[in-house]
Amino acid sequence: MSNAVIVDIVRSASGKGKPGGALSDLHPVDLFGTILKALVERNGLDPATIDDVIGGCVTQSGKQSVNITRNAVLAAGFPDSIPGTTIDRQCGSSQQAVAFAAQGVIAGAYDIVIAGGIEQMSRQPIGYNTMGEDPYGPLVDARYAPGLVGQGISAELIAARWGFSREQLDEFSARSHRLASAADFSRDIIEVAGLSHDETIRATTTVEGLGGLNPSFASDRMAGRFPEIDWKITPGNSSPLTDGASAALIMSEEMASKLGLTPRARFVSNVAVGSDPIEMLTGVIPATKKILAKNKMAIGDFDTYEVNEAFAPVPLAWQHDLAADPDKLNPRGGAIAIGHPLGASGTRLLSALIGTLEQTGGRYGLQTMCEGGGMANATIIERL
């Protein structure tokens, strides 16, 4: 079996996910295609040698429908012979794309593959693709009566169960903006539509300012169903709607050597788990425990970890239950500041993970991502 190595990884800057955002007027196919083309060009790779392109996208409707990854391959100017496929593991879609790509290399099915993702939330926000229809059906509704809930309610349930105060959530969120403001993402970001910096980072964010925001998900109906909730989740301690695309170049170690390319990291392992679809966002904890056990590693073996900041309670609960070093957690900030373009976030986190390892000289990095419907992925990489 071959080692799967990550030769390079790029992303767009994060655009505000609303009309008027810097990337909102682009067609999402063009946005993703631009990133694919830039990845290949800056590594001097002949696109005809690519075996497959695997892209993540959550809202696969409208302009993001009809296999957006294949369409982005064509937009990038790659030969007609290069295939593409689009997958949906909710927020972890591009992290799963990386896992599928690396597993294909390890199995010998691929020599060279690109994995990435796209989401244009300014035009197609969460829920856009349901068209007002019930996506669950009567059997699921009966199993989880009186019904599943949105992710904001799940975040409130986590904050309540772990006993996080509003101040703790806002302190973590202000930290995200502070660290992201200080981080250098210049190696990762490809300028698109004149945007070369993440539009959602606010360097002036303070705990006091966040404290003035009202809870986003409070309702009498949910208060009756979940009396333990005291409503702490606000726009300030949640990830903002975001537009973005990202992509990683993955190949066998032998192919990288043949092409004279220097790998940045080695793919070590990935797991996916399911979790309670009501609490939904806590799958990062069993996913991490599973991958640690599978690889006979401990949390202290890692030099850094990226835990997606969908909402502030998620990484805080993960840190608590794993007894993880808070200084190693999202040291370049996270999605609360940088944004969370759903299908593109997994590869964006991977770029941050590799960047931190390269900056600090660390060896092992751990990435984990909570996912809609009660799932999570966890990935281990090794810096080379």
C-alpha positions as semicolon CSV with decimal commas, in nm:
position;residue;x (nm);y (nm);z (nm)
1;M;0,000;0,000;0,000
2;S;0,114;0,355;-0,076
3;N;0,132;0,644;0,165
4;A;-0,111;0,923;0,077
5;V;0,055;1,262;0,102
6;I;-0,085;1,613;0,092
7;V;0,130;1,812;-0,150
8;D;-0,054;2,141;-0,123
9;I;-0,379;2,299;-0,010
10;V;-0,542;2,628;-0,105
11;R;-0,863;2,814;-0,038
12;S;-1,046;3,131;-0,119
13;A;-1,077;3,392;0,149
14;S;-1,409;3,372;0,330
15;G;-1,673;3,609;0,196
16;K;-1,971;3,726;0,398
17;G;-2,255;3,488;0,325
18;K;-2,514;3,744;0,229
19;P;-2,596;3,947;-0,083
20;G;-2,329;4,210;-0,115
21;G;-2,057;3,984;0,024
22;A;-1,736;3,993;-0,176
23;L;-1,795;3,651;-0,336
24;S;-2,175;3,662;-0,357
25;D;-2,194;3,769;-0,721
26;L;-1,974;3,484;-0,845
27;H;-2,130;3,167;-0,978
28;P;-2,030;2,895;-0,726
29;V;-1,901;2,677;-1,011
30;D;-1,662;2,957;-1,110
31;L;-1,552;3,004;-0,748
32;F;-1,467;2,637;-0,705
33;G;-1,318;2,612;-1,053
34;T;-1,088;2,908;-0,985
35;I;-0,952;2,736;-0,674
36;L;-0,899;2,405;-0,858
37;K;-0,713;2,580;-1,138
38;A;-0,491;2,775;-0,896
39;L;-0,399;2,460;-0,704
40;V;-0,283;2,282;-1,020
41;E;-0,101;2,583;-1,165
42;R;0,101;2,670;-0,858
43;N;0,227;2,312;-0,838
44;G;0,310;2,286;-1,207
45;L;0,085;1,984;-1,244
46;D;-0,053;1,865;-1,575
47;P;-0,429;1,842;-1,503
48;A;-0,454;1,550;-1,747
49;T;-0,275;1,336;-1,486
50;I;-0,548;1,377;-1,222
51;D;-0,745;1,058;-1,161
52;D;-1,045;1,217;-0,989
53;V;-1,175;1,530;-0,815
54;I;-1,391;1,480;-0,507
55;G;-1,580;1,783;-0,378
56;G;-1,803;1,843;-0,079
57;C;-2,116;2,058;-0,097
58;V;-2,411;2,059;0,144
59;T;-2,678;2,256;-0,042
60;Q;-2,675;2,074;-0,375
61;S;-2,954;2,267;-0,545
62;G;-2,992;2,563;-0,777
63;K;-2,650;2,681;-0,894
64;Q;-2,484;2,418;-0,676
65;S;-2,677;2,128;-0,830
66;V;-2,605;1,876;-1,109
67;N;-2,270;1,762;-0,962
68;I;-2,104;2,097;-0,896
69;T;-1,760;1,934;-0,868
70;R;-1,769;1,802;-1,225
71;N;-1,887;2,143;-1,342
72;A;-1,602;2,310;-1,151
73;V;-1,355;2,072;-1,318
74;L;-1,480;2,200;-1,655
75;A;-1,472;2,562;-1,534
76;A;-1,109;2,513;-1,426
77;G;-1,021;2,423;-1,784
78;F;-0,918;2,068;-1,703
79;P;-0,942;1,814;-1,987
80;D;-1,285;1,665;-2,050
81;S;-1,142;1,329;-1,941
82;I;-1,109;1,434;-1,575
83;P;-1,408;1,319;-1,368
84;G;-1,557;1,480;-1,059
85;T;-1,806;1,378;-0,794
86;T;-1,988;1,566;-0,519
87;I;-2,056;1,430;-0,172
88;D;-2,257;1,545;0,128
89;R;-2,154;1,464;0,481
90;Q;-2,296;1,795;0,593
91;C;-2,038;2,028;0,754
92;G;-1,767;1,762;0,720
93;S;-1,816;1,714;0,346
94;S;-1,470;1,826;0,232
95;Q;-1,303;1,654;0,527
96;Q;-1,473;1,337;0,409
97;A;-1,363;1,416;0,053
98;V;-1,001;1,424;0,175
99;A;-1,052;1,090;0,350
100;F;-1,201;0,928;0,040
101;A;-0,920;1,069;-0,175
102;A;-0,644;0,950;0,058
103;Q;-0,804;0,610;0,101
104;G;-0,818;0,577;-0,278
105;V;-0,445;0,649;-0,299
106;I;-0,365;0,404;-0,021
107;A;-0,573;0,135;-0,190
108;G;-0,402;0,195;-0,524
109;A;-0,712;0,326;-0,701
110;Y;-0,561;0,674;-0,746
111;D;-0,217;0,815;-0,812
112;I;-0,323;1,180;-0,808
113;V;-0,653;1,318;-0,676
114;I;-0,791;1,653;-0,564
115;A;-1,028;1,681;-0,267
116;G;-1,207;1,999;-0,168
117;G;-1,538;2,172;-0,129
118;I;-1,760;2,468;-0,206
119;E;-2,047;2,655;-0,045
120;Q;-2,204;2,985;-0,145
121;M;-2,430;3,058;0,151
122;S;-2,511;3,411;0,037
123;R;-2,733;3,265;-0,232
124;Q;-2,821;2,925;-0,085
125;P;-2,831;2,930;0,296
126;I;-2,896;2,628;0,515
127;G;-3,231;2,471;0,432
128;Y;-3,256;2,629;0,088
129;N;-3,260;2,289;-0,081
130;T;-3,555;2,146;0,113
131;M;-3,797;2,370;-0,081
132;G;-4,027;2,367;0,222
133;E;-4,050;1,987;0,221
134;D;-3,995;1,751;0,517
135;P;-3,651;1,590;0,463
136;Y;-3,699;1,327;0,736
137;G;-4,022;1,136;0,682
138;P;-4,269;0,979;0,925
139;L;-4,043;0,697;1,052
140;V;-3,767;0,936;1,161
141;D;-4,024;1,178;1,302
142;A;-4,183;0,898;1,503
143;R;-3,847;0,776;1,634
144;Y;-3,747;1,121;1,757
145;A;-4,092;1,257;1,847
146;P;-4,182;1,535;1,879
147;G;-3,922;1,589;1,606
148;L;-3,561;1,674;1,529
149;V;-3,434;2,026;1,596
150;G;-3,204;2,275;1,429
151;Q;-2,836;2,305;1,509
152;G;-2,887;2,621;1,714
153;I;-3,104;2,429;1,960
154;S;-2,842;2,153;1,967
155;A;-2,578;2,411;2,057
156;E;-2,802;2,539;2,338
157;L;-2,842;2,183;2,470
158;I;-2,465;2,136;2,475
159;A;-2,412;2,465;2,658
160;A;-2,671;2,359;2,914
161;R;-2,539;2,003;2,965
162;W;-2,177;2,113;3,006
163;G;-2,276;2,414;3,215
164;F;-2,103;2,678;3,004
165;S;-2,184;3,035;3,098
166;R;-2,261;3,305;2,843
167;E;-1,933;3,471;2,940
168;Q;-1,734;3,153;2,868
169;L;-1,890;3,124;2,524
170;D;-1,824;3,488;2,443
171;E;-1,466;3,471;2,575
172;F;-1,394;3,178;2,345
173;S;-1,549;3,365;2,053
174;A;-1,345;3,680;2,116
175;R;-1,034;3,457;2,131
176;S;-1,122;3,318;1,787
177;H;-1,127;3,667;1,634
178;R;-0,809;3,770;1,817
179;L;-0,612;3,465;1,700
180;A;-0,747;3,479;1,344
181;S;-0,658;3,848;1,322
182;A;-0,298;3,767;1,417
183;A;-0,262;3,463;1,189
184;D;-0,090;3,464;0,850
185;F;-0,303;3,283;0,591
186;S;-0,115;3,417;0,289
187;R;0,014;3,073;0,185
188;D;-0,339;2,930;0,190
189;I;-0,546;3,202;0,026
190;I;-0,593;3,246;-0,347
191;E;-0,730;3,589;-0,432
192;V;-1,070;3,563;-0,599
193;A;-1,282;3,859;-0,712
194;G;-1,034;4,092;-0,545
195;L;-1,081;3,929;-0,202
196;S;-0,753;3,826;-0,038
197;H;-0,852;3,835;0,330
198;D;-1,130;3,673;0,531
199;E;-1,419;3,917;0,530
200;T;-1,572;3,789;0,855
201;I;-1,278;3,841;1,094
202;R;-1,330;4,136;1,328
203;A;-1,007;4,235;1,504
204;T;-1,194;4,470;1,739
205;T;-1,425;4,200;1,883
206;T;-1,453;4,210;2,262
207;V;-1,633;4,004;2,523
208;E;-1,821;4,316;2,624
209;G;-1,939;4,378;2,271
210;L;-2,048;4,018;2,226
211;G;-2,234;4,036;2,554
212;G;-2,476;4,288;2,408
213;L;-2,609;4,045;2,144
214;N;-2,944;3,874;2,194
215;P;-2,989;3,494;2,177
216;S;-3,077;3,374;1,827
217;F;-3,290;3,066;1,890
218;A;-3,511;3,143;2,191
219;S;-3,876;3,048;2,149
220;D;-4,164;2,963;2,377
221;R;-4,216;2,633;2,196
222;M;-3,858;2,516;2,246
223;A;-3,850;2,649;2,602
224;G;-4,143;2,420;2,680
225;R;-3,972;2,121;2,523
226;F;-3,627;2,189;2,668
227;P;-3,669;2,363;3,004
228;E;-3,296;2,320;3,077
229;I;-3,204;2,576;2,810
230;D;-3,137;2,930;2,930
231;W;-3,058;3,071;2,584
232;K;-2,694;3,171;2,535
233;I;-2,627;3,113;2,166
234;T;-2,601;3,440;1,971
235;P;-2,464;3,551;1,633
236;G;-2,141;3,636;1,816
237;N;-2,068;3,287;1,949
238;S;-2,183;3,108;1,633
239;S;-2,009;3,073;1,298
240;P;-2,138;3,324;1,040
241;L;-2,288;3,235;0,703
242;T;-1,999;3,233;0,458
243;D;-1,903;3,187;0,093
244;G;-1,586;2,994;0,012
245;A;-1,406;2,713;-0,167
246;S;-1,099;2,505;-0,088
247;A;-0,897;2,218;-0,235
248;A;-0,609;1,984;-0,147
249;L;-0,372;1,806;-0,386
250;I;-0,325;1,446;-0,269
251;M;-0,113;1,175;-0,427
252;S;0,098;0,872;-0,356
253;E;0,439;0,934;-0,204
254;E;0,595;0,766;-0,506
255;M;0,414;0,996;-0,750
256;A;0,517;1,306;-0,556
257;S;0,880;1,194;-0,576
258;K;0,848;1,119;-0,948
259;L;0,706;1,467;-1,014
260;G;0,965;1,641;-0,793
261;L;0,698;1,771;-0,555
262;T;0,763;1,805;-0,181
263;P;0,472;1,679;0,031
264;R;0,363;1,894;0,322
265;A;0,193;1,619;0,525
266;R;0,102;1,251;0,531
267;F;-0,254;1,129;0,578
268;V;-0,249;0,894;0,877
269;S;-0,608;0,799;0,957
270;N;-0,974;0,899;0,942
271;V;-1,290;0,783;1,117
272;A;-1,655;0,880;1,089
273;V;-1,916;0,824;1,360
274;G;-2,283;0,883;1,418
275;S;-2,417;1,052;1,730
276;D;-2,745;1,162;1,887
277;P;-2,928;1,362;1,615
278;I;-3,102;1,581;1,874
279;E;-2,786;1,695;2,051
280;M;-2,627;1,652;1,708
281;L;-2,297;1,838;1,748
282;T;-2,122;1,624;2,011
283;G;-2,002;1,355;1,768
284;V;-1,656;1,516;1,775
285;I;-1,601;1,356;2,117
286;P;-1,665;0,988;2,027
287;A;-1,497;1,042;1,688
288;T;-1,180;1,161;1,860
289;K;-1,188;0,877;2,112
290;K;-1,235;0,627;1,830
291;I;-0,944;0,754;1,621
292;L;-0,715;0,772;1,924
293;A;-0,795;0,410;2,011
294;K;-0,761;0,297;1,650
295;N;-0,412;0,447;1,623
296;K;-0,305;0,373;1,983
297;M;-0,245;0,741;2,049
298;A;-0,329;0,981;2,331
299;I;-0,444;1,342;2,306
300;G;-0,105;1,450;2,439
301;D;0,065;1,303;2,132
302;F;-0,064;1,589;1,917
303;D;0,101;1,923;1,865
304;T;-0,218;2,096;1,754
305;Y;-0,585;2,026;1,693
306;E;-0,856;2,187;1,484
307;V;-1,213;2,144;1,614
308;N;-1,466;2,325;1,400
309;E;-1,626;2,622;1,573
310;A;-1,978;2,574;1,441
311;F;-2,085;2,713;1,779
312;A;-1,863;2,794;2,077
313;P;-1,996;2,511;2,301
314;V;-1,873;2,244;2,057
315;P;-1,494;2,290;2,089
316;L;-1,534;2,376;2,458
317;A;-1,717;2,050;2,529
318;W;-1,459;1,859;2,322
319;Q;-1,172;2,022;2,512
320;H;-1,335;1,942;2,846
321;D;-1,406;1,575;2,776
322;L;-1,072;1,506;2,608
323;A;-0,872;1,703;2,870
324;A;-0,703;1,873;2,575
325;D;-0,451;2,156;2,603
326;P;-0,648;2,478;2,534
327;D;-0,341;2,646;2,383
328;K;-0,324;2,380;2,109
329;L;-0,691;2,420;2,018
330;N;-0,756;2,626;1,704
331;P;-0,444;2,841;1,754
332;R;-0,518;3,036;1,433
333;G;-0,875;3,108;1,531
334;G;-1,168;2,918;1,393
335;A;-1,500;2,934;1,215
336;I;-1,652;3,183;1,459
337;A;-1,409;3,437;1,313
338;I;-1,307;3,291;0,977
339;G;-1,649;3,163;0,878
340;H;-1,800;2,826;0,795
341;P;-1,871;2,778;0,422
342;L;-2,018;2,434;0,493
343;G;-1,888;2,218;0,209
344;A;-1,549;2,391;0,205
345;S;-1,478;2,400;0,578
346;G;-1,314;2,060;0,617
347;T;-1,034;2,142;0,375
348;R;-1,007;2,492;0,526
349;L;-0,944;2,339;0,868
350;L;-0,686;2,107;0,715
351;S;-0,497;2,404;0,573
352;A;-0,490;2,565;0,919
353;L;-0,375;2,239;1,077
354;I;-0,085;2,196;0,834
355;G;0,007;2,562;0,862
356;T;0,032;2,544;1,241
357;L;0,246;2,230;1,228
358;E;0,480;2,395;0,979
359;Q;0,502;2,714;1,186
360;T;0,572;2,534;1,514
361;G;0,772;2,237;1,386
362;G;0,511;2,000;1,529
363;R;0,463;1,646;1,400
364;Y;0,103;1,529;1,450
365;G;-0,222;1,717;1,402
366;L;-0,581;1,616;1,477
367;Q;-0,887;1,757;1,300
368;T;-1,249;1,690;1,391
369;M;-1,575;1,832;1,265
370;C;-1,933;1,806;1,394
371;E;-2,192;1,742;1,125
372;G;-2,564;1,789;1,075
373;G;-2,784;1,494;1,160
374;G;-2,555;1,379;1,440
375;M;-2,223;1,272;1,283
376;A;-1,855;1,364;1,300
377;N;-1,526;1,298;1,124
378;A;-1,181;1,286;1,281
379;T;-0,855;1,290;1,086
380;I;-0,490;1,254;1,186
381;I;-0,209;1,395;0,974
382;E;0,168;1,395;1,013
383;R;0,380;1,687;0,900
384;L;0,660;1,590;0,662
